[in-house]
Each structure stands twice: as C-alpha cells, then as structure tokens.
C-alpha cells in the first residue's frame, strides 16, 4: 500500500469530520488541508528532480479515491490540484524551478487550474500581457500558483484567428479571487471561485495546448521518463474520475449505514427489502467495477510507455475516454437508483446520504465526465469524421 493512501486511511475519521464544515465555509477547512498535505499525496505525480515521488498513476488514483470517500470536496481538490505536478513535469525546468525551486525546496506548494481559454495574451517584450476572468478555480484559496487557459491576441486584445489556445502559469500573487462567487448545490467545499488576472507573463510560462496534448513538451523535456509520456488527455480525465469515484464509494458506504438502521413507514426493515438489496448490490458492483476498469486501462498504458512501445495513440486515447465516461456514468446512475430507495429521511440535510448525492451530481457534470462528447468522437474516428478536440481534452 502506498504511504499517502495509508495516511488517509489512518486519518479518515478526522477528514470525514471536516466535510460539512468545508461545505459551510465554501472552501476546505484548514484541518482538511493539513491532512492532505501531511499525506504527501500531491507529490505522487511530481517529478523527483523537484522534490516529488514520480509514482505510478494508479497510486495517485487510489489516494484521490480514498480522500473523496471520506470528504468529497477534499477528494475533488486532491484530484484537480494533484494532477498539476504532472503537467509541471513536462513544462520545462525553468517553469518547474519557478514553482518548486531548483532543488524542490518548495515541493509542498500547490497549483490550481481553470483551463477554459478565457484569458487573452497580448505579446510584449519578453512575454505577454495576460488578462481575463475564469470560473471554477478549484482549491484556489490554498494554492501558490495556477495554470490558466487563454488565447494569443492582437494589440486590440481580440483573439487571433485561427485561435492559438495556451496554458499559462501564473503565481497567486498576480491573481485576485472573487469572493462569494462559488454558490453551488454540491462540492461547495472545493472553493472553486472565480478569479481574475491582469499581469505580465514571461514566455517560458506559456505552453501551446495542442502541443501539450501531442506530447511535444514531453519529448523535449522528459524523453526517457515513462510517467510523463502518459498523455494529458488521458491523465486529466483520469484525475476527474478519481474524484468522482471517491464520492461514489463514499455514497455506497453511507447507504450501507442508512440501510442497516432504516425501517419504512410500513414497518419494513430496509435490510430485508429485496429491491433495496438489489440496488445496493448493483451500486457497489458498478462503482468497484468502474474503479477496476480505469485502473486496468491506466496500468496497460503505463506498461506500454514504460517498455518503450511508443506513444499512446489518438485511437487509444479516444478508447480510454469512452471507457472512462462509461465507467463513471454507470457508477453515478447506480448510486442514483439506490438513493431513490432510501426514503424521505435521506433527503434531510442532517442525513449523511444527502451531501454525497448532491456532490455526485456536480462531479458528474464536469466536462471530463460528459459521455456524449466522447461517444460521438469515437464514432467519428471509426468512420472517418472529424474528432472534436474537446474529446481529447
């Protein structure tokens, strides 16, 4: 068992106690952050030469799932923020030095992201003037840097056509968090507020998004490191699924506890009701099957790049995406069917089931969990049509 996972299991009760306070606060509590930092799970995909572990992607997945099982918002932050050390590993040494220090002396620092290309970069001497506003800056109250999406613009600030979408690395000292801009029905504790930027960005902190997806920077900066040959379009959806499956597993746990005590208004004990038992078994099986499926897919791809058998192809990436969204969708659907049988007491805000259901609906709405994009892209690929870039993230 990996050490970060073991740490979370040993502190599960403490972490669980912080879930509702985080939701009320609209961001993770300090205690939640303390537990996550102490587990060192954010270092699993972090390069060794800058203070990380360079672990197996499935070690990261297991850690995120376990965090989310006990504290959904913390699991979501763990997945979203924890994947960014992987991208920093392909960014280039100068950018990694900026964030973590040349010898990893700031390896504990966190990096958030809204990748939507809402920013505009106007070229200037040595770099760009970068401006914009972004929603969904998950975990931004607790990070030191953020990766923001943008487009190269002309002197008038309008995006040049055809568009050049970029990822931009910005310190939080140049970012303003818009207070009370995160008002949602679920995952309230992630603190995914809006942020704004108006700052100078040097050239080395800007990556072209298409080149990130095509492994151009990996080949340039990490040509012999298998971890960093795992495609961005695979790794980021993988992290989102990890956060989602953590919530789903926690939802099944909560349902077990509820069923053990529940007696209906007709006097029927839920644990003797065959319909409830069927829904419970299906939910647990679909959640665990989805987890096993994703872990197997990632292990297969990681083995391939570790053995030097070439890049992960577009076809492989698309196949991963349809399997990933299908696995996630089965789990979300099965948990929803189970919760329909939990009775009216389950909808009370005091019920331990209620927040898991809400958080799962919000997690399922993330673009990386939207099935239709991936299914139609797979069909287009099979029959010679155009594959939308959004399917490859």
N, C-alpha and C positions, 0 to 999 in steps of 0.2 A: 504494500500500500504506500502511495506517495505521502510525504510528510505534510504538505498543505492540506490534503484530504483528511488525514488523521487528526490534524489540529482542529479542523472544523467539526469533526465528529466529537471530539473531546469537549468542545465549547458550544455544542448545538443548543443546549438549553438557554445559555446566555444570549446567543444570537437570536433565538426564537422570541425571547422576551423583548427584543428591540424592534420587532417588525411593526407592531401597531404604533409605538411612539414615533418611528420613522415616517409612517404614513401621515400622522398628525402634524409632524414638523415640516413635511414637504421635502425632506432630504434625509439621507442616512444620519442616524444619531452618531455622536462621537464614539460611543461604545461599539456600534456596528463597524465603523471604520477601523477602530483599534483592533478588533478581532480579525478582520480581513487582512489588515497589514501584517499582523503578527503571524498569520498563517503562511505568508510569503507566496500565496498562490499567484499574485500578479507577476511573479518572476518566472513562472513556468515556461513561458514562450519568449522570454527576454534573453538576449544574446549573452553568452558567457563573458565575452570581452568587455562588456559594460555592466557586469555585476549580476547577471541572471543565471538561470539553470539550463536553458536550451533543452527542456524536457520533451517528452512525447506529447503530441496534441491531445491524445486521449487522457493523459494525466490532467491536463487543463480542463477538458470536458468534465471529467469526474468531479473535480474540485468545484467547478461552477454549479453543477447539478446539486451537489451537497449543500452549498451555500443557499441556493434558491429553495431547496426543500424546506429549510427552516425559516428563511427570511426572503420572500420573493423579490423585493426591491433590491436587497443586497446581492442576490444572485444575478439579477439583471445588470447591476453595475459591475459585478465581477466579470461577467461575460463581455460586456461592451468595452469597459476600460482595460480589462486584462488581455484583449486581443491586440491592443495597440503597440505593446513592446515588440510584437512580431513584425508589424509594418515598420517600426523604427529600425529594426534589424536589417531591412533592405534599403533604407533611406540613404545610407551613406554615413561614413564615420564622422563627418563634421556635424551633421544634424544630431546624431546619437551623442556626440560629445556635448552639444548644447544642452540636451535634455538630462543626460545621466552623468555627465562628467567624463573626462578622458579615461579614467580608471574605474568608472562605475561608482564614484563616491556619492552620487545622488541616485542610486539604483532604486531607492524606495519611492521616488516620485511617480505620480500617476499622470496619464494622458487620456483626455476625453475626445469625443468627436461628434459633430454633425457633418456628415459627408455631402448633404444636399448642396448643389453648386450655386448657392445664393450669394456668394461673395463676388466682388469684381476686383481684378488686379490690373492696375494701370502701370505699365513699365516706367521705371525711373532709373537713375544711375545706381547700379549695383543691386537692383532688385525691383520691388513693386510697391506701389501704394495700395493697400488692401482695405476694402470697406465692405460692410454687409451686416445682415442680421439673420440669425439662424434659430429655429426652434429645436427642441429635443437634444439639448446639450447634457446628456445623461452624466450624472455624477460631478457636474462642474464645480460644485461647492468644495470638492475635496481633491481637485487635481491641480497640477502645476503648469500643464501645457494642454493644448487642444489641437486636433487636426480638423481643419475646416475645408469644406468644398467651395470651389469658386470657378470662375471663367476668366480667361485673359480678355481684357477690354482695351478699347482705344482711349485716346485722350479725353473723349467725351464721357467716359465711364460706361459706355454701352458695350456689351459682349460682342467680340468679333465673330464673324461667320465665315466658314463653319466653326462651331464652338470648340475651344480647347478647354476641357474640364481638368481641373487640377486639385490636388490635395495640398493644403497649406498648413505648415506647422507654426503655431503662434503661442507665445507664453501668456499665461493668465494675467500677467501684469499689463498686457495690452488689450485685455478683454473685459467688457462690462457685462455682468449678469443682471438681467432684467428681473427685479423681484416680483414674486407672486404671479409669474407668467406660466406656471405649471399647475393647472387646475383640471384634474382628470378624475375619472371614476376608479382607476386602478393603477398600480405601480406608482402611487403618489410619492412613496419614499425615495424614488430614484432621483428626485430633484432635477428633472430634465427641463430646466428653464430655458427661456430664450436668452441669447447672448448677442452682443454687437461688437464690432471691431472697426477701428479706423487707425491704421498703423503702417509703418514701413516693415516690409518683409524681405530679407536678403534672398538671393537666388537659390542658395543651397537648401532653403527650407520649402521649396516648391517642387512637387512631383506631378508629372502628367498622368492622369488617371488611367488612360488606355495603356500606358507603359507599365504601370503598376500591375494591371490585370494580365499583361503579356509577359511578365517576369523579366522585363528589361533591366530593372534595377537589381533584381536578384542575380542575374547573370553578371552584372557589372561589379557588385559589391560582395556577394556571397556565393560564388560559382560552385564551391565544393561543399556547401552546407545543406544537407537534405531538408532540415526543418524549414529553411527559408525558400525552398523550392515548392512548398505547398502553396498553391495558388491563392491569392487574395480572395477571388470569387468563390473559393471553397471555404477558406478559413473564417471569414467574417460571418457568413450564414451559419456555419458550424457553431460559432460562439453564441449567436442569437438562439439557435435551437437548444444549446446547453442551458441558457437561462430559462427558456420555455419549459423544457423537460424537468428542470428543478421544481418549478411551480406545480407542474402536473403531478410529480411524485409526492410533493407535499400535500396536494389536494387529496390524493388517494389515502395518505396517512390520516388526514383529518376526517375523511369519510369513514374509515375503519373505526376511529374513536367515537364518532357520532352514532354509527350503526350499533355499536356494542351497547349503547345506553337507550336508544330510541324505542319508544312504544307509540304506535299510532293512536289516533282518537278512537279507533275501533278496537283498541286493545291488542293489536298485533305487534309482536316484537320484530323489529326490522331484521334482526339476525336470523329469523325463521322464515322471512318472506322470500319466496323463490325468485321473484322479479328483481328484488334488491340484490340478492346474491349473484344473479346472472350479470347485472350491470356492474357490480363491484369486481367480479372476476374479469369481465371484459376490459374494464378500465385499467386494472392493474396489468393485465396481459398486454394491452396495446401500448401503455406507457413504457413498460420494460422492453417490449419488442422493438419499439422505436429507438430507445437508447442503444440496445444491442446492435440494431441495424446501422445506425450512424457510426458507432464505434468501429464496426467491422469495415465500413466503407473508408473511413479515415485511415485505419490501420493498413488497409490494402494499398491506398495511395502513398502513404508514408513509406511502406516497404519498397514500393516501386522507385521512389526518388532516392531512397537510401541505398538501393542496389544499383543506382546509376542507369536505370532503364528509361531515361528520357523525361521530358516534361509531361505534366498532366494535360491531356488534350482537351480541346473545346468540347468534344463529344463526352469525355469523361466528366468534365465539369457540369455539363448540362444534365447528364445522368445522375450525378450526385445531387444536383438541385431538385430534380423531380422526386428522388427518393427522400431527400431531406424534408421537403414540404409535405410529402405524403405521410411520412412518419409522424411529423408534428401534427398534421391535421387529424390523423387517426386518434392520437392521444387527446387532443383538445375535444374532439367530438365524443369520445368515450367518457371522458370526465364530465362533460355537459349532460350526457344521458344519465349518468349516475346521479348527478346533483338534482336532476328533476325528481328523483325518488326520495330525496332526503327530507321532505316535509317542510311545512311552513316555518318551523323553528330554525331551519338552516338559513333563512333569508334575513334573520335578525342580525344587526350589526355586531352584537355580542357573540354571535356564533363563530367558532374557529373556521367554519367552512366558507363563510361569506367572503372574506377578503381573498382567499385563494381563487374563488370563481371569478371575481372581478379582475384580479391581476392576470389571470389566464386569458381572459378576453382581450385585454390590452396587449399582452405579449403576442397573441395570435394575429393581431392586426399589423405587426411590423412588416415592412416590405419584404424582408427575407423569409417570412412565413406565408406570403401570399401565393397560393398554389397556381392560380390561373396564369400568371406571367410565365411560370416555369413550364407548365403543361403545354401551352401554346408554342413556347420557344422550342421545346423538344420536338413537337410535330413539325415546326418549320424546318428544323435541322434535318429531320428524317426525309422530308420531301422537297428539299432544295429551296426553301423560302428564306427570308431574312430573319436572323435571330436578333431580337432586341438586346441592346447592351445591358438593360436592367436585369435580364435573366442571369447574366454572368456577374452581377453586382459590380 
